[in-house]
Amino acid sequence: MWSATLSFPSYVASSSSLPNYRNRRFPKIKASLFNYPLASKIMVRNLPFSTSEDFLQREFSAFGEIAEVKLVKDESMKRSKGYAFIQFKSQDDAFLAIETMDRRMYNGRMIYIDIAKPGKRDFQGLPRTSGPPEKTQEPDEPANDEVADCWY
């Protein structure tokens, strides 16, 4: 089984320190989806239901160039479900947005931001298997002439 450990620097950015913050080195994750780094897609949770994609585009474009904003909506009510996915073109910009915007208050709600986890359809491949199941030890069957020992 493969495992990896990543450590992210903890840093609180102010508006005067943002240019210096962009020069910091972040860990690079080599996998990519749709020509963008895997860790450049973030998930924003606990959004107000009145949030629009244009609002998210304006707020998060301050951290870097955005490739896509997807606000998840309820089909029947045509309003936001309270979370969105934002795809940045650079992994560094995504980390900057996470460090700066996580746990901020918007319209009376605290928003939470994390790196988005890839979905089942993101890799467009067959599911990974772990091989055949292990054989279990089956109890020996009694011979036909033996009587099972039962107490009722």
Secondary structure, DSSP 4 states (H G I P E B T S, - for coil): --------------TTTHHHHHTS--PPP--EETTEEGGGEEEEES--TT--HHHHHHHHGGGS-EEEEEEEEETTTTEEEEEEEEEESSHHHHHHHHHHHTTEEETTEEEEEEEPPP-TTSS-SPPP---SPPPP-PPPPPPTTSPP----
